[in-house]
Amino acid sequence: MREHVLKRGTHASGAATTAERIDLMTDKDLPPISPSSRMARTTRRGFLLMAGGASLGATLAACSSIQDSPPPSAALPVEPMAPALPANVIGTGTVRIGLILPLGASGNAALAAQSLRNAAELAMQEFTGANIQLIVKDDAGTAAGAQAAAQQALDEGARAIIGPLFSHAVGAAGQVTRGRGVPLVGFSTDTNVATQGVYLLSFLPETDVERAVRYAAARGKRAFIAMLPDNAYGSVVEAAFRETVPAAGGRILGIERYPTNAAGYAEAARRLTTAAATADAVFLPDSADVVPQLVQALSAAGVPMTGKQLIGTGLWDDRKLFAAPALAGGIFAAPDPAGYRGFMERYRAKFGKEPVRTATLAHDAVSLMAALVNSGGEAGLTDAAIQNPSGFSGVDGIFRFRSDGTNQRGLAIMQIGNGTTTIVDPAPRSFQGM
């Protein structure tokens, strides 16, 4: 089957950069977001306005004086204006799609939801001939709200659902949609809520791990160690690491977990000392604030770091980390940055502000639904169509869905150096051979 390109109008599209990770978090865990341009710089971990459609039409006014007025003439018929769409509706297509977001939640979740809604509106504007209409529903960031929102959207004729954002909300909404045989494409990164019919379009940690580890192994790295945070994210990446390293021809010499404090880093590094002596690759999947401390802890424990390949995940996509000298040469997997740059420029031109990084997910989800409907009509919104093995090409590059609801993405390998990153292995342009 052919790969689908999620078409847009006159704007250029591309493959994009990094991505925030919403889940394995709650709303309280999201990084601070301000409405300023810094909003777009939140890391891929954070996931996360109401788009006002411009009203069309003009008001005619006559300002001439009575004595200068021309003789009365027959008035031309006034063409009636199209009725304004409700505030929770985007587009005028015939196939309805639900869009569930935590618009009424508190704090960062609501700001992220507004940005995702804007991105959905932008996608509707950019997709040529989109025959869909989005019904926007607020789940307030709760499971009960998501369940009610999904039920309402389906009762109003939705043939597919985009969203929700958090894992508990995706799980709750998914129970409703699966019972009605309607597909859902959500934004959680918690694969526990994925299943056939409930798909995740998010940036999954497992994909980051597989891409980066396989790249290192292909460059001759065979002996791996890992220091992992003692939290849910650490458990997810550990499972992927344990699976990928032997599959790529390497061996794991040691894995240590740590609590998030300096003493914990030092103790984990000390326990790894023996294994680290002969390792040639070190996996450190944590944030820009923590990773330099982990490297320092290893060095302080007597581990020689020269010649060891440092490997991270999308959490490394942070300028603060790029400036750390100890991380020079380190690698991580991420979407090609070009696509996001183009998206951000178009978003800024339309809304006057920068999006949250993961707003591209809403854009690509809407474009996906429009492409499926334009290709097969309402009947095109099926599991078979969504699971097209050739996949789809969106802002953040190629992606495809597996039958278990998870996704696979084509990511680039980024290498840190001189305060920035460079692409050392481009993102694939198709899934052929993958």
C-alpha positions in Angstrom: 0.0 0.0 0.0 1.2 3.6 -0.7 2.3 5.8 2.1 -0.2 8.6 2.6 1.0 12.2 2.6 -1.2 14.3 4.8 -1.8 17.1 2.2 -2.0 20.7 3.1 -2.8 23.7 1.0 -0.3 26.2 -0.1 1.9 25.9 3.0 5.0 23.8 2.9 5.2 20.8 5.3 8.0 18.7 6.5 9.3 16.3 9.0 9.8 17.8 12.5 11.9 18.0 15.6 11.5 16.8 19.1 8.4 16.1 21.1 7.2 16.6 24.5 6.1 13.6 26.5 2.7 14.2 28.2 2.2 11.0 29.9 3.6 9.0 32.4 2.7 12.3 33.9 -0.4 14.1 35.3 -1.3 17.7 34.8 0.7 18.6 37.9 3.8 17.1 36.4 3.8 19.3 33.3 6.6 21.8 33.0 5.8 25.5 33.4 4.3 27.0 30.3 3.9 30.7 29.8 1.9 32.3 27.0 5.1 33.9 25.7 7.5 32.5 23.0 9.1 30.3 25.8 5.9 28.2 25.6 7.3 26.4 22.5 10.6 25.6 24.2 9.1 23.2 26.8 10.9 19.9 26.5 9.4 16.9 24.7 8.3 15.5 28.1 5.8 18.1 28.8 2.9 17.4 26.3 1.3 19.9 26.1 -6.3 28.6 22.4 -9.2 28.5 21.6 -8.9 29.4 18.0 -11.3 32.0 17.1 -12.5 31.7 13.6 -12.4 35.1 11.9 -16.0 36.2 11.1 -16.6 36.9 7.4 -18.7 39.6 5.9 -18.8 43.4 5.8 -21.1 46.1 7.1 -22.3 48.7 4.6 -22.8 52.2 5.7 -24.1 55.3 3.7 -22.7 58.6 4.8 -23.9 61.0 2.1 -26.0 64.0 2.9 -29.7 64.2 2.0 -29.3 67.1 -0.5 -26.5 65.3 -2.4 -28.3 62.0 -2.5 -29.1 60.5 -6.0 -32.6 59.6 -6.9 -33.9 56.4 -5.3 -33.2 53.2 -7.2 -34.1 49.6 -6.9 -31.9 47.9 -4.3 -29.8 45.0 -5.3 -30.7 41.8 -3.4 -28.4 41.1 -0.4 -26.8 37.7 -0.4 -27.5 36.1 2.9 -24.5 35.4 5.1 -23.8 31.8 6.1 -24.7 31.2 9.7 -21.8 31.4 12.1 -20.5 28.0 13.3 -20.8 27.2 17.0 -17.7 27.9 19.1 -17.1 24.2 19.5 -17.2 23.4 15.8 -14.3 23.7 13.3 -14.9 23.2 9.6 -18.0 22.5 7.4 -17.4 19.0 6.1 -20.0 16.3 6.1 -18.1 13.7 8.3 -18.0 14.6 12.0 -14.9 13.9 14.1 -14.7 14.5 17.8 -11.7 16.4 19.3 -11.4 15.9 23.1 -9.0 18.2 25.0 -8.7 19.4 28.6 -9.7 22.9 27.7 -11.3 23.5 31.1 -8.5 21.9 33.2 -6.3 24.0 35.4 -2.8 25.3 34.7 -0.5 24.0 32.0 -2.9 21.4 30.7 -5.4 24.0 29.6 -2.7 26.1 27.9 -1.5 23.0 26.1 -5.1 22.1 25.1 -5.6 25.5 23.6 -2.5 25.2 21.6 -3.6 21.7 20.4 -7.0 23.1 19.4 -5.3 25.9 17.4 -3.1 23.4 15.6 -6.3 21.4 14.7 -7.8 24.6 13.2 -4.6 25.2 11.3 -4.7 21.7 9.9 -8.3 22.2 8.7 -7.3 25.4 7.0 -4.3 23.8 5.3 -5.7 20.5 4.1 -7.1 21.0 0.6 -10.7 19.9 0.4 -11.1 18.5 3.9 -14.5 17.0 4.1 -14.6 16.7 7.9 -16.0 18.8 10.7 -14.4 18.8 14.2 -16.7 18.8 17.2 -14.6 20.1 20.1 -15.3 18.7 23.6 -13.8 19.6 26.9 -12.9 16.7 29.3 -11.5 19.0 32.0 -8.6 16.6 32.2 -10.5 13.9 34.0 -11.5 10.3 33.2 -15.2 11.0 33.9 -15.0 14.1 31.7 -13.4 12.2 28.8 -16.0 9.4 29.0 -18.8 12.0 28.9 -17.2 13.9 26.1 -16.7 10.8 24.0 -20.3 9.8 24.5 -21.6 13.3 23.6 -19.4 13.4 20.4 -20.6 10.0 19.3 -24.3 10.9 20.0 -23.7 14.0 17.8 -22.6 11.9 14.9 -18.8 11.7 15.3 -17.3 8.8 13.3 -13.9 9.0 14.9 -12.3 10.7 18.0 -9.0 12.7 18.2 -7.7 12.9 21.8 -7.8 13.0 24.7 -4.4 14.0 26.2 -3.8 12.1 29.4 -3.7 8.3 29.8 -6.6 8.1 32.2 -8.7 10.1 29.9 -7.7 8.1 26.8 -8.5 4.9 28.6 -12.0 6.2 29.7 -12.9 7.6 26.3 -11.5 4.4 24.6 -14.0 2.3 26.5 -16.8 4.3 25.0 -15.5 4.4 21.4 -14.6 0.7 21.3 -18.1 -0.2 22.4 -19.5 1.8 19.5 -16.9 0.5 16.9 -15.4 4.0 16.4 -11.6 4.5 16.2 -9.8 6.9 18.6 -6.4 8.5 18.1 -5.1 9.9 21.4 -2.1 11.7 22.6 -1.0 9.8 25.7 2.4 8.1 25.8 1.2 5.4 28.2 1.1 2.3 26.0 -1.0 0.5 28.6 -4.1 2.3 27.3 -3.4 1.4 23.6 -5.2 -1.4 21.9 -6.8 -2.1 18.5 -9.2 0.8 18.0 -7.5 3.0 20.5 -4.3 4.4 18.9 -1.6 6.6 20.2 -0.1 9.3 18.0 2.3 10.5 20.7 6.1 10.2 20.8 6.7 7.0 22.6 9.8 6.5 24.7 10.2 3.0 23.4 10.7 4.3 19.9 13.4 6.7 21.1 15.3 3.9 22.8 15.1 1.5 19.9 16.3 4.0 17.3 19.3 5.3 19.4 20.5 2.0 20.7 20.3 0.4 17.2 22.3 3.3 15.8 25.0 2.9 18.4 25.2 -0.8 17.9 25.5 -0.4 14.1 28.5 1.9 14.8 30.3 -0.9 16.8 29.1 -0.3 20.3 28.4 -3.7 22.0 28.7 -3.3 25.8 25.9 -1.2 27.4 25.2 0.1 30.8 22.3 2.3 32.0 21.4 4.6 34.8 17.7 5.0 35.0 15.3 7.2 37.1 13.3 5.3 39.6 9.9 6.3 38.3 7.4 5.2 35.7 9.3 6.6 32.8 12.4 4.7 34.0 10.4 1.5 33.9 9.2 2.1 30.4 12.7 2.8 29.0 14.3 0.0 30.9 11.9 -2.5 29.3 12.7 -1.1 25.9 16.5 -1.1 26.6 16.5 -4.7 27.8 14.6 -5.8 24.7 16.6 -3.7 22.1 20.2 -4.2 23.2 20.4 -7.9 22.6 18.2 -7.7 19.5 20.8 -5.2 18.1 23.7 -7.5 18.9 24.9 -5.9 22.1 25.0 -7.1 25.7 23.9 -5.3 28.9 26.7 -5.2 31.5 24.7 -3.4 34.2 21.6 -1.3 35.0 21.1 0.8 38.1 18.0 2.9 39.1 18.3 6.0 41.3 16.0 8.4 43.2 16.2 12.0 42.0 18.8 13.4 44.3 22.6 13.8 44.3 23.1 11.0 46.8 21.0 8.7 44.7 23.1 9.5 41.6 26.4 8.9 43.4 25.2 5.6 44.8 24.0 4.3 41.5 27.2 5.3 39.8 29.3 3.6 42.5 27.3 0.3 42.0 28.0 0.5 38.2 31.7 1.1 38.6 32.8 -2.5 37.7 30.5 -2.9 34.8 31.2 0.6 33.5 35.0 -0.1 33.2 34.5 -2.2 30.1 31.3 -0.6 28.7 31.4 1.4 25.5 27.9 2.8 25.6 26.1 4.5 28.5 22.3 5.0 28.4 21.1 8.0 30.5 17.5 8.7 29.8 16.7 11.7 32.0 16.3 15.5 31.7 18.7 18.3 31.0 18.9 19.1 34.7 19.8 15.6 35.8 22.0 14.1 33.0 25.1 16.3 33.6 24.9 15.3 37.3 24.8 11.6 36.3 27.9 12.0 34.1 29.7 13.8 36.9 28.7 11.1 39.4 30.2 8.4 37.1 33.4 10.4 36.7 33.6 10.9 40.5 33.2 7.1 41.0 36.3 6.5 38.8 34.5 5.5 35.6 36.6 6.6 32.6 34.1 8.3 30.2 36.5 8.7 27.3 35.4 6.7 24.3 32.0 5.8 25.7 29.0 6.7 23.6 26.4 8.6 25.7 22.9 7.8 24.7 19.6 9.6 25.6 16.0 9.8 24.7 13.8 12.7 23.6 14.3 14.2 27.1 17.6 15.3 25.8 16.1 17.7 23.3 16.8 20.7 25.4 19.2 23.6 24.7 20.4 23.5 28.3 21.8 20.1 27.7 23.4 21.1 24.4 25.6 23.6 26.3 27.0 21.0 28.7 30.6 20.1 27.6 30.4 16.6 29.2 27.5 15.8 26.8 29.5 16.6 23.6 29.2 13.6 21.2 26.1 12.3 22.9 23.2 11.1 20.7 19.4 10.8 20.9 16.6 10.1 18.5 14.1 12.9 17.5 12.1 14.0 14.5 13.9 16.0 11.9 13.7 19.6 13.1 12.8 21.1 9.7 9.1 20.1 9.8 8.5 21.7 13.1 10.2 24.9 12.1 7.9 25.3 9.2 4.8 24.4 11.3 5.8 26.9 14.0 6.2 29.7 11.4 2.7 29.0 10.0 1.2 28.7 13.5 2.8 32.0 14.6 1.5 33.8 11.4 -2.0 32.7 12.1 -2.3 33.0 15.9 0.5 35.5 16.8 2.2 33.2 19.3 4.2 30.0 19.3 2.7 26.6 19.8 3.6 24.1 22.5 5.9 21.6 20.9 3.5 18.7 20.7 0.8 20.8 19.0 2.0 19.0 15.8 0.3 15.9 17.1 -3.1 17.5 16.8 -2.3 18.9 13.4 -1.2 15.5 12.1 -4.2 13.7 13.7 -6.6 16.1 11.9 -4.8 15.8 8.7 -4.9 12.0 9.0 -8.6 12.0 9.5 -9.1 14.3 6.5 -6.9 12.1 4.3 -8.8 8.9 5.3 -12.2 10.6 4.6 -11.1 12.1 1.3 -9.8 8.7 0.3 -12.6 6.5 1.4 -15.4 8.7 2.7 -17.0 8.0 6.0 -16.4 4.3 5.4 -12.6 5.0 5.2 -12.4 5.5 9.0 -11.5 1.9 9.8 -8.8 0.0 11.7 -7.5 -1.4 8.4 -7.1 2.1 6.9 -5.5 3.5 10.1 -3.1 0.5 10.2 -1.9 1.0 6.7 1.6 -0.6 6.8 3.0 2.1 4.5 2.1 4.7 7.0 1.6 8.4 6.7 3.8 11.5 6.4 3.1 14.4 8.6 4.8 17.4 10.2 7.0 15.2 12.3 7.9 12.8 9.6 6.6 9.4 8.8 4.5 7.4 11.3 2.3 4.3 11.2 0.1 2.5 13.7 0.5 -1.1 14.9 -2.5 -3.4 15.5 -1.9 -3.0 19.3 -2.6 0.7 19.1 1.1 1.9 19.5 2.9 3.7 16.7 6.2 3.5 14.9 8.0 6.7 13.8 10.8 7.5 11.5 13.3 9.4 13.7 16.6 11.1 13.0 19.7 10.6 15.2 20.8 13.9 16.7 24.3 14.5 18.1 25.2 17.2 20.6 28.2 19.4 20.0 29.2 23.1 20.1 26.0 24.1 22.0 23.7 22.7 19.4 22.7 19.4 17.6 23.4 18.1 14.2 21.7 15.3 12.3 24.2 12.4 12.0 21.7 9.9 10.6 18.6 11.3 8.8 15.1 10.2 9.5 13.9 7.6 7.0 11.4 8.8 4.4 9.5 5.5 4.2 9.0 2.3 6.2 10.3 0.1 3.4 12.8 -2.3 5.0 11.9 -1.2 8.6 
